[in-house]
């Protein structure tokens, strides 16, 4: 068997460079995929936290605007369902300004409503959606819901 050793310095440097590129390529591909997954293409509304308070229940939402324009005003009608599946409350919430490409946290307190009495929250309708370059229906059409709580949440 005839084996040739790479003893020439240029060949050794070229081989070392090739090995380095092959080692880095998978990490770079993972970073690119993670970046693409992190940037939402629409409007993400996440029910982030539920906190009982003295007067009722506080809900914390994380909103990510992946639309091309800044939303000057966004509002939604939410339907609360009790553990038996009955609508217990209809309410409107305003998320105000949502800059393009940014995230915002908004909290709402619902007096007279125990957190334990909320089994499900439905985003029933968009009550307002305005902003330069934003279509009026975009706040509902481009909506993606996410959830980090035990309450069922969606559109």
N, C-alpha and C positions, 0 to 999 in steps of 0.2 A: 504494500500500500504506500502510495506516494503522498505525503502531507507537506504542504508548503507553509512555512511560518510567515506571518506578517511582520517582518523585521524593518521594513522601510518606514521611517518616521511619518511620511505623508499618508501612507496606507493606515498606519495605526491611528493617526489623528482623524482620518475620515471614518474609520470604523467606530471610534469613540463618539464622534458627532452623531452618527447614525443611531447608535444605541441610546444616546441621550434623547434624540427626537422621538424614538419609539417609546421610551419610558414616559415622556411628557405628554404625548398625544392623547392617551386615554383620560388623563386628568383634565386636559384642556377641553375635551369633548364633554366631560361630566360638568365642568363649570359652565359651559355654554348651554347645556340642557337645563341646568338648575336655574340659570338666568332667564331662560325662555319660560320656564314653568312659574317663576316668581312674578312675572309681569302679567297681570290679568288683561284680557282682550276686551272686556266689557266693564260692567259695574258689579263689584263683589260686595255683598252685604252679609256680614258674619255676625251671628249671635254669639258674642264672645264670653259674656258672664251674666249670671243671675244672682242677685244679692237681696235677701230679705232685709227690709228696713222697717223702722218703727211704723211708718205710715202705710206700708204696702210692699211693693216689689220694685227693685231697680234693675233695669236691663241695660247692659252695655253692648254696643255694636261697634264693630270695626268696618269701615267702608273704604274700599279701594276703587278709585276712579281710573280705569284703564281706557276710557274713551278718549278721543282726540281733543275734545274741548272741555273747558272748565264748566262745571254745573253750578249755576248761581243759586239755584234753589231746587231741592229734591224733597218730595214728601211722599209718604206711603200710608195707606190704610192697612192696619193690622187687625186680624181677627184672632182672638184668644179662645181656645177651646179648653173646657174642663176635662178632668180624667174620664168622664163618661162620654166624651166626644161632642158635647153640646157647646155651642157658641156662648161664651160668657161675657164677652166684651168686644166691641168694635171701637177702634181708636185711630186717630191720625197722628203721625209723627213727622216732624220737619228736620231734615238733615242739613239744611242751609247750604253754604258753599262747599263744593267738593272740587278742588283744583285737579286738573288733568295730571295723571301720573303720580298722584299722591294718595296717602292714606289719612283717614281721620277717625278719631274715636268720639262717639256720641253716647251720652247716657240719658235715659228717660226713667222717671219714677212714676209708678202707677199706684196712686193712693187707693186704699180700699180693696186692693187685689193682693192676695197672698201668693207668693211664688209657688207654693205647693199646689195651688188651685189651677195653675197653668200647665197643661199637658202638651199643648201644641200651639204654635203661632204660625198663622198663614199670612203671607204678604198678599193681601186681597186685591189691591189696586195701587196704581200710582196716582197720587192726588195732585202732584205738581212736578214738572221737569222742565227747567228752563236754563238757558245759558247760550252764549255765543258759539255757534257751530254744533249745538246739541239738538238733535231731533226731539220733538215733544214726547214721543213714545219710547225713547231710548232708555229711560230709567226703568222701564219694565221689560222691554224687549231684550235688552242686553244684560238683564239682571241674572246673576248667579248667586245662590245662597249657600252659605257654609254655616257650620254649627260646632261649638265647643262646649255645649251644655247638655243636660239631660232632657231638656224640652225639645220636642220634635219641632223643627223650624224649616220652612220652605215657601216656595211661591206656587 
